[in-house]
Amino acid sequence: MKEFIEFIAKHLVDNPEGVEIQEVTPDEKTVELTLKVGTEDIGKVIGKQGKTAQAMRTLLTAIAAKDGKRAILKILD
């Protein structure tokens, strides 16, 4: 899951080296991913009215559901 979100984020931004993802597992059924990008690229990751961020969360939820888990994506600015 971490690699998937990293792949998407790196292709959306102008500075792919600035993409950082942290994965935390608070319990065995939950995965929490925190995405951090450069300040100039935050708008590209969020998208108009949050549509891009919502699409990333939807895809992440679908991938996590296959494993029987719940995924949370946080985008830091």
MODELLER restraints for C-alpha pairs under 7 A, 6 or more apart:
rsr = mdl.restraints
at = mdl.atoms
rsr.add(forms.Gaussian(group=physical.xy_distance, feature=features.Distance(at['CA:1:A'], at['CA:60:A']), mean=6.88, stdev=0.5))
rsr.add(forms.Gaussian(group=physical.xy_distance, feature=features.Distance(at['CA:2:A'], at['CA:23:A']), mean=6.90, stdev=0.5))
rsr.add(forms.Gaussian(group=physical.xy_distance, feature=features.Distance(at['CA:6:A'], at['CA:21:A']), mean=6.86, stdev=0.5))
rsr.add(forms.Gaussian(group=physical.xy_distance, feature=features.Distance(at['CA:9:A'], at['CA:45:A']), mean=6.64, stdev=0.5))
rsr.add(forms.Gaussian(group=physical.xy_distance, feature=features.Distance(at['CA:10:A'], at['CA:16:A']), mean=4.60, stdev=0.5))
rsr.add(forms.Gaussian(group=physical.xy_distance, feature=features.Distance(at['CA:10:A'], at['CA:19:A']), mean=6.47, stdev=0.5))
rsr.add(forms.Gaussian(group=physical.xy_distance, feature=features.Distance(at['CA:12:A'], at['CA:44:A']), mean=6.35, stdev=0.5))
rsr.add(forms.Gaussian(group=physical.xy_distance, feature=features.Distance(at['CA:12:A'], at['CA:45:A']), mean=6.46, stdev=0.5))
rsr.add(forms.Gaussian(group=physical.xy_distance, feature=features.Distance(at['CA:13:A'], at['CA:41:A']), mean=5.54, stdev=0.5))
rsr.add(forms.Gaussian(group=physical.xy_distance, feature=features.Distance(at['CA:13:A'], at['CA:44:A']), mean=6.25, stdev=0.5))
rsr.add(forms.Gaussian(group=physical.xy_distance, feature=features.Distance(at['CA:14:A'], at['CA:41:A']), mean=6.72, stdev=0.5))
rsr.add(forms.Gaussian(group=physical.xy_distance, feature=features.Distance(at['CA:18:A'], at['CA:37:A']), mean=5.48, stdev=0.5))
rsr.add(forms.Gaussian(group=physical.xy_distance, feature=features.Distance(at['CA:18:A'], at['CA:38:A']), mean=5.65, stdev=0.5))
rsr.add(forms.Gaussian(group=physical.xy_distance, feature=features.Distance(at['CA:19:A'], at['CA:36:A']), mean=5.87, stdev=0.5))
rsr.add(forms.Gaussian(group=physical.xy_distance, feature=features.Distance(at['CA:19:A'], at['CA:37:A']), mean=4.71, stdev=0.5))
rsr.add(forms.Gaussian(group=physical.xy_distance, feature=features.Distance(at['CA:20:A'], at['CA:35:A']), mean=5.93, stdev=0.5))
rsr.add(forms.Gaussian(group=physical.xy_distance, feature=features.Distance(at['CA:20:A'], at['CA:36:A']), mean=5.11, stdev=0.5))
rsr.add(forms.Gaussian(group=physical.xy_distance, feature=features.Distance(at['CA:20:A'], at['CA:37:A']), mean=6.44, stdev=0.5))
rsr.add(forms.Gaussian(group=physical.xy_distance, feature=features.Distance(at['CA:21:A'], at['CA:33:A']), mean=6.62, stdev=0.5))
rsr.add(forms.Gaussian(group=physical.xy_distance, feature=features.Distance(at['CA:21:A'], at['CA:34:A']), mean=5.51, stdev=0.5))
rsr.add(forms.Gaussian(group=physical.xy_distance, feature=features.Distance(at['CA:21:A'], at['CA:35:A']), mean=4.69, stdev=0.5))
rsr.add(forms.Gaussian(group=physical.xy_distance, feature=features.Distance(at['CA:21:A'], at['CA:36:A']), mean=6.30, stdev=0.5))
rsr.add(forms.Gaussian(group=physical.xy_distance, feature=features.Distance(at['CA:22:A'], at['CA:33:A']), mean=5.65, stdev=0.5))
rsr.add(forms.Gaussian(group=physical.xy_distance, feature=features.Distance(at['CA:22:A'], at['CA:34:A']), mean=5.15, stdev=0.5))
rsr.add(forms.Gaussian(group=physical.xy_distance, feature=features.Distance(at['CA:22:A'], at['CA:35:A']), mean=6.80, stdev=0.5))
rsr.add(forms.Gaussian(group=physical.xy_distance, feature=features.Distance(at['CA:23:A'], at['CA:31:A']), mean=6.98, stdev=0.5))
rsr.add(forms.Gaussian(group=physical.xy_distance, feature=features.Distance(at['CA:23:A'], at['CA:32:A']), mean=5.80, stdev=0.5))
rsr.add(forms.Gaussian(group=physical.xy_distance, feature=features.Distance(at['CA:23:A'], at['CA:33:A']), mean=4.66, stdev=0.5))
rsr.add(forms.Gaussian(group=physical.xy_distance, feature=features.Distance(at['CA:23:A'], at['CA:34:A']), mean=6.56, stdev=0.5))
rsr.add(forms.Gaussian(group=physical.xy_distance, feature=features.Distance(at['CA:24:A'], at['CA:31:A']), mean=6.03, stdev=0.5))
rsr.add(forms.Gaussian(group=physical.xy_distance, feature=features.Distance(at['CA:24:A'], at['CA:32:A']), mean=5.10, stdev=0.5))
rsr.add(forms.Gaussian(group=physical.xy_distance, feature=features.Distance(at['CA:24:A'], at['CA:33:A']), mean=6.40, stdev=0.5))
rsr.add(forms.Gaussian(group=physical.xy_distance, feature=features.Distance(at['CA:25:A'], at['CA:31:A']), mean=4.78, stdev=0.5))
rsr.add(forms.Gaussian(group=physical.xy_distance, feature=features.Distance(at['CA:25:A'], at['CA:32:A']), mean=6.08, stdev=0.5))
rsr.add(forms.Gaussian(group=physical.xy_distance, feature=features.Distance(at['CA:29:A'], at['CA:69:A']), mean=4.67, stdev=0.5))
rsr.add(forms.Gaussian(group=physical.xy_distance, feature=features.Distance(at['CA:29:A'], at['CA:70:A']), mean=6.07, stdev=0.5))
rsr.add(forms.Gaussian(group=physical.xy_distance, feature=features.Distance(at['CA:30:A'], at['CA:69:A']), mean=5.62, stdev=0.5))
rsr.add(forms.Gaussian(group=physical.xy_distance, feature=features.Distance(at['CA:30:A'], at['CA:70:A']), mean=4.74, stdev=0.5))
rsr.add(forms.Gaussian(group=physical.xy_distance, feature=features.Distance(at['CA:30:A'], at['CA:71:A']), mean=5.85, stdev=0.5))
rsr.add(forms.Gaussian(group=physical.xy_distance, feature=features.Distance(at['CA:31:A'], at['CA:70:A']), mean=6.20, stdev=0.5))
rsr.add(forms.Gaussian(group=physical.xy_distance, feature=features.Distance(at['CA:31:A'], at['CA:71:A']), mean=4.82, stdev=0.5))
rsr.add(forms.Gaussian(group=physical.xy_distance, feature=features.Distance(at['CA:31:A'], at['CA:72:A']), mean=6.30, stdev=0.5))
rsr.add(forms.Gaussian(group=physical.xy_distance, feature=features.Distance(at['CA:32:A'], at['CA:71:A']), mean=5.80, stdev=0.5))
rsr.add(forms.Gaussian(group=physical.xy_distance, feature=features.Distance(at['CA:32:A'], at['CA:72:A']), mean=4.70, stdev=0.5))
rsr.add(forms.Gaussian(group=physical.xy_distance, feature=features.Distance(at['CA:32:A'], at['CA:73:A']), mean=6.11, stdev=0.5))
rsr.add(forms.Gaussian(group=physical.xy_distance, feature=features.Distance(at['CA:33:A'], at['CA:72:A']), mean=6.06, stdev=0.5))
rsr.add(forms.Gaussian(group=physical.xy_distance, feature=features.Distance(at['CA:33:A'], at['CA:73:A']), mean=4.91, stdev=0.5))
rsr.add(forms.Gaussian(group=physical.xy_distance, feature=features.Distance(at['CA:33:A'], at['CA:74:A']), mean=6.19, stdev=0.5))
rsr.add(forms.Gaussian(group=physical.xy_distance, feature=features.Distance(at['CA:34:A'], at['CA:73:A']), mean=5.93, stdev=0.5))
rsr.add(forms.Gaussian(group=physical.xy_distance, feature=features.Distance(at['CA:34:A'], at['CA:74:A']), mean=4.72, stdev=0.5))
rsr.add(forms.Gaussian(group=physical.xy_distance, feature=features.Distance(at['CA:34:A'], at['CA:75:A']), mean=5.90, stdev=0.5))
rsr.add(forms.Gaussian(group=physical.xy_distance, feature=features.Distance(at['CA:35:A'], at['CA:74:A']), mean=6.07, stdev=0.5))
rsr.add(forms.Gaussian(group=physical.xy_distance, feature=features.Distance(at['CA:35:A'], at['CA:75:A']), mean=4.81, stdev=0.5))
rsr.add(forms.Gaussian(group=physical.xy_distance, feature=features.Distance(at['CA:35:A'], at['CA:76:A']), mean=6.12, stdev=0.5))
rsr.add(forms.Gaussian(group=physical.xy_distance, feature=features.Distance(at['CA:36:A'], at['CA:75:A']), mean=6.12, stdev=0.5))
rsr.add(forms.Gaussian(group=physical.xy_distance, feature=features.Distance(at['CA:36:A'], at['CA:76:A']), mean=5.18, stdev=0.5))
rsr.add(forms.Gaussian(group=physical.xy_distance, feature=features.Distance(at['CA:36:A'], at['CA:77:A']), mean=6.86, stdev=0.5))
rsr.add(forms.Gaussian(group=physical.xy_distance, feature=features.Distance(at['CA:39:A'], at['CA:77:A']), mean=6.61, stdev=0.5))
rsr.add(forms.Gaussian(group=physical.xy_distance, feature=features.Distance(at['CA:42:A'], at['CA:77:A']), mean=6.47, stdev=0.5))
rsr.add(forms.Gaussian(group=physical.xy_distance, feature=features.Distance(at['CA:45:A'], at['CA:52:A']), mean=6.33, stdev=0.5))
rsr.add(forms.Gaussian(group=physical.xy_distance, feature=features.Distance(at['CA:45:A'], at['CA:53:A']), mean=6.23, stdev=0.5))
rsr.add(forms.Gaussian(group=physical.xy_distance, feature=features.Distance(at['CA:46:A'], at['CA:52:A']), mean=5.39, stdev=0.5))
rsr.add(forms.Gaussian(group=physical.xy_distance, feature=features.Distance(at['CA:46:A'], at['CA:53:A']), mean=4.71, stdev=0.5))
rsr.add(forms.Gaussian(group=physical.xy_distance, feature=features.Distance(at['CA:47:A'], at['CA:53:A']), mean=6.59, stdev=0.5))
rsr.add(forms.Gaussian(group=physical.xy_distance, feature=features.Distance(at['CA:57:A'], at['CA:73:A']), mean=6.20, stdev=0.5))
rsr.add(forms.Gaussian(group=physical.xy_distance, feature=features.Distance(at['CA:60:A'], at['CA:71:A']), mean=6.54, stdev=0.5))
rsr.add(forms.Gaussian(group=physical.xy_distance, feature=features.Distance(at['CA:61:A'], at['CA:70:A']), mean=6.70, stdev=0.5))
rsr.add(forms.Gaussian(group=physical.xy_distance, feature=features.Distance(at['CA:61:A'], at['CA:71:A']), mean=5.65, stdev=0.5))
rsr.add(forms.Gaussian(group=physical.xy_distance, feature=features.Distance(at['CA:64:A'], at['CA:70:A']), mean=5.81, stdev=0.5))
rsr.add(forms.Gaussian(group=physical.xy_distance, feature=features.Distance(at['CA:64:A'], at['CA:71:A']), mean=5.91, stdev=0.5))
